[in-house]
């Protein structure tokens, strides 16, 4: 009976043993030890970056929209991104806000975003407008919740500051030789940014619609150039997106992609109460109101960002009651003890929050 050595035993062959010894000493050990580190080799979008503001430019005639370009302080190339990506900015005040990248993905020397000033908002836009060249911010991302898909025929729609994710998409469509058309809507010619860049595109493929000249656009106005069998991309205020959604079925287009720049209105909601466990205060939440809106009334410093249920900034612990989860962020385990205040509601008359 032939003897078979156990697994891992040295084989009784001098030539093989010599080769194995040489390989182990002069190749395997040096390779496995050289430059070893227990740090991750690949950066993730959750890893923070400190970037410096290198260019600030007004990009709308009413002076309410500024384009801000951020770069690595040492001049290193920034992580790659694709049309539709956004950045999470952590501002000096502690606020977190999200802004779409509106530059050129092929230029990795800087990230460009654009911010409209909203005096009656939560203060984030005012803080962004106050930044000056040389200021630094902490950034996470890029992330993509509105991905560009290279369809052969596409209609791009933008309303006001909703132009920001659409700009790099149209540039990508041009490079790919896509059959595209772009419809840009705004209150007036003074309020819509980046017109100087858009005028450089093929004028036969661009339609500018202004409320003060043409009236509020209907679905037929917006979707007149929707390609049969193609796709429609839209970014803008909720009424514009809802108009497009209602009229889309009549176009013959196959795919509709949209991104909101503000929260969608609450629908089919019922009133309930939230109890703030740390103080015992009871706060009513109206049927058409979000938990976040109710919280801000009594806690103006409540943290939030996207207000659409995907960034996670407004996550709050739930100590009692049953949340009605409407977010796209939390895991099943997280939903056992927390909720996102910007979109989720209550399935019980009262929620007790760890606030």
Secondary structure in CASP SS format (residue, H / E / C, confidence):
PFRMAT SS
TARGET T0000
AUTHOR 0000-0000-0000
METHOD secondary structure of the structure
MODEL  1
X C 1.00
X C 1.00
X C 1.00
X C 1.00
X C 1.00
X C 1.00
X C 1.00
X C 1.00
X C 1.00
X C 1.00
X C 1.00
X C 1.00
X C 1.00
X H 1.00
X H 1.00
X H 1.00
X H 1.00
X H 1.00
X H 1.00
X H 1.00
X H 1.00
X H 1.00
X H 1.00
X H 1.00
X H 1.00
X H 1.00
X H 1.00
X H 1.00
X H 1.00
X H 1.00
X H 1.00
X H 1.00
X H 1.00
X C 1.00
X C 1.00
X C 1.00
X C 1.00
X C 1.00
X C 1.00
X C 1.00
X C 1.00
X C 1.00
X C 1.00
X C 1.00
X C 1.00
X C 1.00
X C 1.00
X C 1.00
X E 1.00
X E 1.00
X E 1.00
X E 1.00
X E 1.00
X E 1.00
X E 1.00
X E 1.00
X E 1.00
X E 1.00
X C 1.00
X C 1.00
X C 1.00
X C 1.00
X C 1.00
X C 1.00
X E 1.00
X E 1.00
X E 1.00
X E 1.00
X E 1.00
X E 1.00
X E 1.00
X E 1.00
X C 1.00
X C 1.00
X C 1.00
X C 1.00
X C 1.00
X C 1.00
X C 1.00
X C 1.00
X C 1.00
X C 1.00
X C 1.00
X C 1.00
X E 1.00
X E 1.00
X E 1.00
X E 1.00
X E 1.00
X E 1.00
X C 1.00
X C 1.00
X C 1.00
X C 1.00
X C 1.00
X E 1.00
X E 1.00
X E 1.00
X E 1.00
X E 1.00
X C 1.00
X C 1.00
X C 1.00
X C 1.00
X C 1.00
X C 1.00
X C 1.00
X C 1.00
X C 1.00
X C 1.00
X E 1.00
X E 1.00
X E 1.00
X E 1.00
X E 1.00
X E 1.00
X C 1.00
X C 1.00
X C 1.00
X C 1.00
X C 1.00
X C 1.00
X C 1.00
X H 1.00
X H 1.00
X H 1.00
X H 1.00
X H 1.00
X H 1.00
X H 1.00
X C 1.00
X C 1.00
X C 1.00
X C 1.00
X C 1.00
X E 1.00
X E 1.00
X E 1.00
X E 1.00
X E 1.00
X E 1.00
X E 1.00
X E 1.00
X E 1.00
X C 1.00
X C 1.00
X C 1.00
X C 1.00
X C 1.00
X C 1.00
X C 1.00
X C 1.00
X E 1.00
X E 1.00
X E 1.00
X E 1.00
X E 1.00
X E 1.00
X E 1.00
X H 1.00
X H 1.00
X H 1.00
X H 1.00
X H 1.00
X H 1.00
X H 1.00
X H 1.00
X H 1.00
X H 1.00
X H 1.00
X H 1.00
X H 1.00
X H 1.00
X H 1.00
X H 1.00
X H 1.00
X C 1.00
X C 1.00
X E 1.00
X E 1.00
X E 1.00
X E 1.00
X E 1.00
X E 1.00
X E 1.00
X E 1.00
X C 1.00
X C 1.00
X C 1.00
X C 1.00
X C 1.00
X C 1.00
X C 1.00
X C 1.00
X H 1.00
X H 1.00
X H 1.00
X H 1.00
X C 1.00
X C 1.00
X C 1.00
X C 1.00
X H 1.00
X H 1.00
X H 1.00
X E 1.00
X E 1.00
X E 1.00
X E 1.00
X E 1.00
X H 1.00
X H 1.00
X H 1.00
X H 1.00
X C 1.00
X C 1.00
X C 1.00
X C 1.00
X H 1.00
X H 1.00
X H 1.00
X H 1.00
X H 1.00
X C 1.00
X C 1.00
X C 1.00
X C 1.00
X C 1.00
X C 1.00
X C 1.00
X E 1.00
X E 1.00
X E 1.00
X E 1.00
X E 1.00
X E 1.00
X C 1.00
X H 1.00
X H 1.00
X H 1.00
X H 1.00
X H 1.00
X H 1.00
X H 1.00
X H 1.00
X H 1.00
X H 1.00
X H 1.00
X H 1.00
X H 1.00
X C 1.00
X C 1.00
X C 1.00
X C 1.00
X E 1.00
X E 1.00
X E 1.00
X E 1.00
X E 1.00
X E 1.00
X C 1.00
X C 1.00
X C 1.00
X C 1.00
X C 1.00
X C 1.00
X C 1.00
X C 1.00
X C 1.00
X C 1.00
X C 1.00
X E 1.00
X E 1.00
X E 1.00
X E 1.00
X E 1.00
X C 1.00
X C 1.00
X C 1.00
X C 1.00
X E 1.00
X E 1.00
X E 1.00
X E 1.00
X E 1.00
X C 1.00
X C 1.00
X C 1.00
X C 1.00
X C 1.00
X H 1.00
X H 1.00
X H 1.00
X H 1.00
X H 1.00
X H 1.00
X H 1.00
X H 1.00
X C 1.00
X C 1.00
X C 1.00
X C 1.00
X C 1.00
X C 1.00
X C 1.00
X C 1.00
X C 1.00
X C 1.00
X C 1.00
X C 1.00
X C 1.00
X C 1.00
X C 1.00
X C 1.00
X E 1.00
X E 1.00
X E 1.00
X E 1.00
X E 1.00
X E 1.00
X C 1.00
X C 1.00
X E 1.00
X E 1.00
X C 1.00
X C 1.00
X C 1.00
X C 1.00
X C 1.00
X C 1.00
X C 1.00
X C 1.00
X C 1.00
X H 1.00
X H 1.00
X H 1.00
X C 1.00
X E 1.00
X E 1.00
X E 1.00
X C 1.00
X C 1.00
X C 1.00
X C 1.00
X E 1.00
X E 1.00
X C 1.00
X C 1.00
X C 1.00
X E 1.00
X E 1.00
X E 1.00
X E 1.00
X C 1.00
X C 1.00
END
